[in-house]
Amino acid sequence: MLRKFIHILFLPCSKATMLMEKRNAKAISQKEDWQLSMHLRICKWCRAYEEKLKILDDILKRKRSQKENTEINDSDIQDVKNKVLEKLNL
C-alpha cells in the first residue's frame, strides 16, 4: 500500500522509464532527476530496467565507435541481443 502511494506521489514507472531514456539522450532537470532518484530507491523493477539500459547503451556505443558506418543491419541487432543475453546470463 505504501509503495503504491509513493509511486503515485513521486513518479509512476512509465514516467520513470521515460526519464531514464531522456537522461541518456540529454540532461534532465533537477526536479526530474530528484523524482527519478526517489523512484529508483523504491522500485526494484525500474532499477533492473536502468541496469539493462546501461548495458545496451554501452554495447551500442562500442559498436558505433568500432564502425565508421553507423548503419544498423540485422546482424548488428542480433549481436546486441546475444550480448545482452550473455550479460543477463539467460
Phi and psi in radians as a Rosetta constraint file:
Dihedral C 1 N 2 CA 2 C 2 CIRCULARHARMONIC -1.107 0.35
Dihedral N 2 CA 2 C 2 N 3 CIRCULARHARMONIC -0.726 0.35
Dihedral C 2 N 3 CA 3 C 3 CIRCULARHARMONIC -1.094 0.35
Dihedral N 3 CA 3 C 3 N 4 CIRCULARHARMONIC -0.689 0.35
Dihedral C 3 N 4 CA 4 C 4 CIRCULARHARMONIC -1.094 0.35
Dihedral N 4 CA 4 C 4 N 5 CIRCULARHARMONIC -0.754 0.35
Dihedral C 4 N 5 CA 5 C 5 CIRCULARHARMONIC -1.092 0.35
Dihedral N 5 CA 5 C 5 N 6 CIRCULARHARMONIC -0.759 0.35
Dihedral C 5 N 6 CA 6 C 6 CIRCULARHARMONIC -1.138 0.35
Dihedral N 6 CA 6 C 6 N 7 CIRCULARHARMONIC -0.699 0.35
Dihedral C 6 N 7 CA 7 C 7 CIRCULARHARMONIC -1.027 0.35
Dihedral N 7 CA 7 C 7 N 8 CIRCULARHARMONIC -0.736 0.35
Dihedral C 7 N 8 CA 8 C 8 CIRCULARHARMONIC -1.219 0.35
Dihedral N 8 CA 8 C 8 N 9 CIRCULARHARMONIC -0.753 0.35
Dihedral C 8 N 9 CA 9 C 9 CIRCULARHARMONIC -1.155 0.35
Dihedral N 9 CA 9 C 9 N 10 CIRCULARHARMONIC -0.846 0.35
Dihedral C 9 N 10 CA 10 C 10 CIRCULARHARMONIC -1.506 0.35
Dihedral N 10 CA 10 C 10 N 11 CIRCULARHARMONIC -1.021 0.35
Dihedral C 10 N 11 CA 11 C 11 CIRCULARHARMONIC -3.036 0.35
Dihedral N 11 CA 11 C 11 N 12 CIRCULARHARMONIC 2.333 0.35
Dihedral C 11 N 12 CA 12 C 12 CIRCULARHARMONIC -1.341 0.35
Dihedral N 12 CA 12 C 12 N 13 CIRCULARHARMONIC 2.794 0.35
Dihedral C 12 N 13 CA 13 C 13 CIRCULARHARMONIC -1.024 0.35
Dihedral N 13 CA 13 C 13 N 14 CIRCULARHARMONIC -0.679 0.35
Dihedral C 13 N 14 CA 14 C 14 CIRCULARHARMONIC -1.070 0.35
Dihedral N 14 CA 14 C 14 N 15 CIRCULARHARMONIC -0.700 0.35
Dihedral C 14 N 15 CA 15 C 15 CIRCULARHARMONIC -1.259 0.35
Dihedral N 15 CA 15 C 15 N 16 CIRCULARHARMONIC -0.640 0.35
Dihedral C 15 N 16 CA 16 C 16 CIRCULARHARMONIC -1.106 0.35
Dihedral N 16 CA 16 C 16 N 17 CIRCULARHARMONIC -0.789 0.35
Dihedral C 16 N 17 CA 17 C 17 CIRCULARHARMONIC -1.145 0.35
Dihedral N 17 CA 17 C 17 N 18 CIRCULARHARMONIC -0.648 0.35
Dihedral C 17 N 18 CA 18 C 18 CIRCULARHARMONIC -1.102 0.35
Dihedral N 18 CA 18 C 18 N 19 CIRCULARHARMONIC -0.706 0.35
Dihedral C 18 N 19 CA 19 C 19 CIRCULARHARMONIC -1.172 0.35
Dihedral N 19 CA 19 C 19 N 20 CIRCULARHARMONIC -0.610 0.35
Dihedral C 19 N 20 CA 20 C 20 CIRCULARHARMONIC -1.094 0.35
Dihedral N 20 CA 20 C 20 N 21 CIRCULARHARMONIC -0.765 0.35
Dihedral C 20 N 21 CA 21 C 21 CIRCULARHARMONIC -1.124 0.35
Dihedral N 21 CA 21 C 21 N 22 CIRCULARHARMONIC -0.764 0.35
Dihedral C 21 N 22 CA 22 C 22 CIRCULARHARMONIC -1.088 0.35
Dihedral N 22 CA 22 C 22 N 23 CIRCULARHARMONIC -0.712 0.35
Dihedral C 22 N 23 CA 23 C 23 CIRCULARHARMONIC -1.104 0.35
Dihedral N 23 CA 23 C 23 N 24 CIRCULARHARMONIC -0.572 0.35
Dihedral C 23 N 24 CA 24 C 24 CIRCULARHARMONIC -1.192 0.35
Dihedral N 24 CA 24 C 24 N 25 CIRCULARHARMONIC -0.551 0.35
Dihedral C 24 N 25 CA 25 C 25 CIRCULARHARMONIC -1.507 0.35
Dihedral N 25 CA 25 C 25 N 26 CIRCULARHARMONIC -0.667 0.35
Dihedral C 25 N 26 CA 26 C 26 CIRCULARHARMONIC -2.761 0.35
Dihedral N 26 CA 26 C 26 N 27 CIRCULARHARMONIC 3.038 0.35
Dihedral C 26 N 27 CA 27 C 27 CIRCULARHARMONIC -1.233 0.35
Dihedral N 27 CA 27 C 27 N 28 CIRCULARHARMONIC 2.529 0.35
Dihedral C 27 N 28 CA 28 C 28 CIRCULARHARMONIC -1.862 0.35
Dihedral N 28 CA 28 C 28 N 29 CIRCULARHARMONIC 2.823 0.35
Dihedral C 28 N 29 CA 29 C 29 CIRCULARHARMONIC -1.184 0.35
Dihedral N 29 CA 29 C 29 N 30 CIRCULARHARMONIC 2.865 0.35
Dihedral C 29 N 30 CA 30 C 30 CIRCULARHARMONIC -1.086 0.35
Dihedral N 30 CA 30 C 30 N 31 CIRCULARHARMONIC -0.697 0.35
Dihedral C 30 N 31 CA 31 C 31 CIRCULARHARMONIC -1.105 0.35
Dihedral N 31 CA 31 C 31 N 32 CIRCULARHARMONIC -0.804 0.35
Dihedral C 31 N 32 CA 32 C 32 CIRCULARHARMONIC -1.095 0.35
Dihedral N 32 CA 32 C 32 N 33 CIRCULARHARMONIC -0.711 0.35
Dihedral C 32 N 33 CA 33 C 33 CIRCULARHARMONIC -1.094 0.35
Dihedral N 33 CA 33 C 33 N 34 CIRCULARHARMONIC -0.739 0.35
Dihedral C 33 N 34 CA 34 C 34 CIRCULARHARMONIC -1.117 0.35
Dihedral N 34 CA 34 C 34 N 35 CIRCULARHARMONIC -0.824 0.35
Dihedral C 34 N 35 CA 35 C 35 CIRCULARHARMONIC -1.046 0.35
Dihedral N 35 CA 35 C 35 N 36 CIRCULARHARMONIC -0.760 0.35
Dihedral C 35 N 36 CA 36 C 36 CIRCULARHARMONIC -1.120 0.35
Dihedral N 36 CA 36 C 36 N 37 CIRCULARHARMONIC -0.759 0.35
Dihedral C 36 N 37 CA 37 C 37 CIRCULARHARMONIC -1.133 0.35
Dihedral N 37 CA 37 C 37 N 38 CIRCULARHARMONIC -0.661 0.35
Dihedral C 37 N 38 CA 38 C 38 CIRCULARHARMONIC -1.114 0.35
Dihedral N 38 CA 38 C 38 N 39 CIRCULARHARMONIC -0.755 0.35
Dihedral C 38 N 39 CA 39 C 39 CIRCULARHARMONIC -1.101 0.35
Dihedral N 39 CA 39 C 39 N 40 CIRCULARHARMONIC -0.773 0.35
Dihedral C 39 N 40 CA 40 C 40 CIRCULARHARMONIC -1.148 0.35
Dihedral N 40 CA 40 C 40 N 41 CIRCULARHARMONIC -0.444 0.35
Dihedral C 40 N 41 CA 41 C 41 CIRCULARHARMONIC -1.194 0.35
Dihedral N 41 CA 41 C 41 N 42 CIRCULARHARMONIC -0.497 0.35
Dihedral C 41 N 42 CA 42 C 42 CIRCULARHARMONIC -1.873 0.35
Dihedral N 42 CA 42 C 42 N 43 CIRCULARHARMONIC -0.265 0.35
Dihedral C 42 N 43 CA 43 C 43 CIRCULARHARMONIC -1.961 0.35
Dihedral N 43 CA 43 C 43 N 44 CIRCULARHARMONIC 1.844 0.35
Dihedral C 43 N 44 CA 44 C 44 CIRCULARHARMONIC -1.190 0.35
Dihedral N 44 CA 44 C 44 N 45 CIRCULARHARMONIC -0.501 0.35
Dihedral C 44 N 45 CA 45 C 45 CIRCULARHARMONIC -1.211 0.35
Dihedral N 45 CA 45 C 45 N 46 CIRCULARHARMONIC -0.712 0.35
Dihedral C 45 N 46 CA 46 C 46 CIRCULARHARMONIC -1.272 0.35
Dihedral N 46 CA 46 C 46 N 47 CIRCULARHARMONIC -0.552 0.35
Dihedral C 46 N 47 CA 47 C 47 CIRCULARHARMONIC -1.110 0.35
Dihedral N 47 CA 47 C 47 N 48 CIRCULARHARMONIC -0.723 0.35
Dihedral C 47 N 48 CA 48 C 48 CIRCULARHARMONIC -1.127 0.35
Dihedral N 48 CA 48 C 48 N 49 CIRCULARHARMONIC -0.722 0.35
Dihedral C 48 N 49 CA 49 C 49 CIRCULARHARMONIC -1.076 0.35
Dihedral N 49 CA 49 C 49 N 50 CIRCULARHARMONIC -0.722 0.35
Dihedral C 49 N 50 CA 50 C 50 CIRCULARHARMONIC -1.091 0.35
Dihedral N 50 CA 50 C 50 N 51 CIRCULARHARMONIC -0.710 0.35
Dihedral C 50 N 51 CA 51 C 51 CIRCULARHARMONIC -1.096 0.35
Dihedral N 51 CA 51 C 51 N 52 CIRCULARHARMONIC -0.767 0.35
Dihedral C 51 N 52 CA 52 C 52 CIRCULARHARMONIC -1.129 0.35
Dihedral N 52 CA 52 C 52 N 53 CIRCULARHARMONIC -0.660 0.35
Dihedral C 52 N 53 CA 53 C 53 CIRCULARHARMONIC -1.107 0.35
Dihedral N 53 CA 53 C 53 N 54 CIRCULARHARMONIC -0.708 0.35
Dihedral C 53 N 54 CA 54 C 54 CIRCULARHARMONIC -1.112 0.35
Dihedral N 54 CA 54 C 54 N 55 CIRCULARHARMONIC -0.742 0.35
Dihedral C 54 N 55 CA 55 C 55 CIRCULARHARMONIC -1.065 0.35
Dihedral N 55 CA 55 C 55 N 56 CIRCULARHARMONIC -0.859 0.35
Dihedral C 55 N 56 CA 56 C 56 CIRCULARHARMONIC -1.079 0.35
Dihedral N 56 CA 56 C 56 N 57 CIRCULARHARMONIC -0.731 0.35
Dihedral C 56 N 57 CA 57 C 57 CIRCULARHARMONIC -1.095 0.35
Dihedral N 57 CA 57 C 57 N 58 CIRCULARHARMONIC -0.752 0.35
Dihedral C 57 N 58 CA 58 C 58 CIRCULARHARMONIC -1.094 0.35
Dihedral N 58 CA 58 C 58 N 59 CIRCULARHARMONIC -0.754 0.35
Dihedral C 58 N 59 CA 59 C 59 CIRCULARHARMONIC -1.087 0.35
Dihedral N 59 CA 59 C 59 N 60 CIRCULARHARMONIC -0.811 0.35
Dihedral C 59 N 60 CA 60 C 60 CIRCULARHARMONIC -1.158 0.35
Dihedral N 60 CA 60 C 60 N 61 CIRCULARHARMONIC -0.654 0.35
Dihedral C 60 N 61 CA 61 C 61 CIRCULARHARMONIC -1.126 0.35
Dihedral N 61 CA 61 C 61 N 62 CIRCULARHARMONIC -0.762 0.35
Dihedral C 61 N 62 CA 62 C 62 CIRCULARHARMONIC -1.108 0.35
Dihedral N 62 CA 62 C 62 N 63 CIRCULARHARMONIC -0.744 0.35
Dihedral C 62 N 63 CA 63 C 63 CIRCULARHARMONIC -1.095 0.35
Dihedral N 63 CA 63 C 63 N 64 CIRCULARHARMONIC -0.748 0.35
Dihedral C 63 N 64 CA 64 C 64 CIRCULARHARMONIC -1.145 0.35
Dihedral N 64 CA 64 C 64 N 65 CIRCULARHARMONIC -0.700 0.35
Dihedral C 64 N 65 CA 65 C 65 CIRCULARHARMONIC -1.248 0.35
Dihedral N 65 CA 65 C 65 N 66 CIRCULARHARMONIC -0.423 0.35
Dihedral C 65 N 66 CA 66 C 66 CIRCULARHARMONIC -1.315 0.35
Dihedral N 66 CA 66 C 66 N 67 CIRCULARHARMONIC -0.458 0.35
Dihedral C 66 N 67 CA 67 C 67 CIRCULARHARMONIC -2.078 0.35
Dihedral N 67 CA 67 C 67 N 68 CIRCULARHARMONIC 2.412 0.35
Dihedral C 67 N 68 CA 68 C 68 CIRCULARHARMONIC -1.323 0.35
Dihedral N 68 CA 68 C 68 N 69 CIRCULARHARMONIC -0.598 0.35
Dihedral C 68 N 69 CA 69 C 69 CIRCULARHARMONIC -1.433 0.35
Dihedral N 69 CA 69 C 69 N 70 CIRCULARHARMONIC 1.992 0.35
Dihedral C 69 N 70 CA 70 C 70 CIRCULARHARMONIC -1.601 0.35
Dihedral N 70 CA 70 C 70 N 71 CIRCULARHARMONIC 0.165 0.35
Dihedral C 70 N 71 CA 71 C 71 CIRCULARHARMONIC -1.160 0.35
Dihedral N 71 CA 71 C 71 N 72 CIRCULARHARMONIC 2.316 0.35
Dihedral C 71 N 72 CA 72 C 72 CIRCULARHARMONIC -1.782 0.35
Dihedral N 72 CA 72 C 72 N 73 CIRCULARHARMONIC 2.194 0.35
Dihedral C 72 N 73 CA 73 C 73 CIRCULARHARMONIC -2.010 0.35
Dihedral N 73 CA 73 C 73 N 74 CIRCULARHARMONIC -3.119 0.35
Dihedral C 73 N 74 CA 74 C 74 CIRCULARHARMONIC -1.078 0.35
Dihedral N 74 CA 74 C 74 N 75 CIRCULARHARMONIC -0.642 0.35
Dihedral C 74 N 75 CA 75 C 75 CIRCULARHARMONIC -1.189 0.35
Dihedral N 75 CA 75 C 75 N 76 CIRCULARHARMONIC -0.603 0.35
Dihedral C 75 N 76 CA 76 C 76 CIRCULARHARMONIC -1.118 0.35
Dihedral N 76 CA 76 C 76 N 77 CIRCULARHARMONIC -0.745 0.35
Dihedral C 76 N 77 CA 77 C 77 CIRCULARHARMONIC -1.103 0.35
Dihedral N 77 CA 77 C 77 N 78 CIRCULARHARMONIC -0.749 0.35
Dihedral C 77 N 78 CA 78 C 78 CIRCULARHARMONIC -1.150 0.35
Dihedral N 78 CA 78 C 78 N 79 CIRCULARHARMONIC -0.670 0.35
Dihedral C 78 N 79 CA 79 C 79 CIRCULARHARMONIC -1.043 0.35
Dihedral N 79 CA 79 C 79 N 80 CIRCULARHARMONIC -0.769 0.35
Dihedral C 79 N 80 CA 80 C 80 CIRCULARHARMONIC -1.096 0.35
Dihedral N 80 CA 80 C 80 N 81 CIRCULARHARMONIC -0.781 0.35
Dihedral C 80 N 81 CA 81 C 81 CIRCULARHARMONIC -1.040 0.35
Dihedral N 81 CA 81 C 81 N 82 CIRCULARHARMONIC -0.781 0.35
Dihedral C 81 N 82 CA 82 C 82 CIRCULARHARMONIC -1.104 0.35
Dihedral N 82 CA 82 C 82 N 83 CIRCULARHARMONIC -0.733 0.35
Dihedral C 82 N 83 CA 83 C 83 CIRCULARHARMONIC -1.166 0.35
Dihedral N 83 CA 83 C 83 N 84 CIRCULARHARMONIC -0.674 0.35
Dihedral C 83 N 84 CA 84 C 84 CIRCULARHARMONIC -1.114 0.35
Dihedral N 84 CA 84 C 84 N 85 CIRCULARHARMONIC -0.763 0.35
Dihedral C 84 N 85 CA 85 C 85 CIRCULARHARMONIC -1.087 0.35
Dihedral N 85 CA 85 C 85 N 86 CIRCULARHARMONIC -0.679 0.35
Dihedral C 85 N 86 CA 86 C 86 CIRCULARHARMONIC -1.085 0.35
Dihedral N 86 CA 86 C 86 N 87 CIRCULARHARMONIC -0.776 0.35
Dihedral C 86 N 87 CA 87 C 87 CIRCULARHARMONIC -1.143 0.35
Dihedral N 87 CA 87 C 87 N 88 CIRCULARHARMONIC -0.599 0.35
Dihedral C 87 N 88 CA 88 C 88 CIRCULARHARMONIC -1.493 0.35
Dihedral N 88 CA 88 C 88 N 89 CIRCULARHARMONIC -0.078 0.35
Dihedral C 88 N 89 CA 89 C 89 CIRCULARHARMONIC 0.997 0.35
Dihedral N 89 CA 89 C 89 N 90 CIRCULARHARMONIC 0.779 0.35
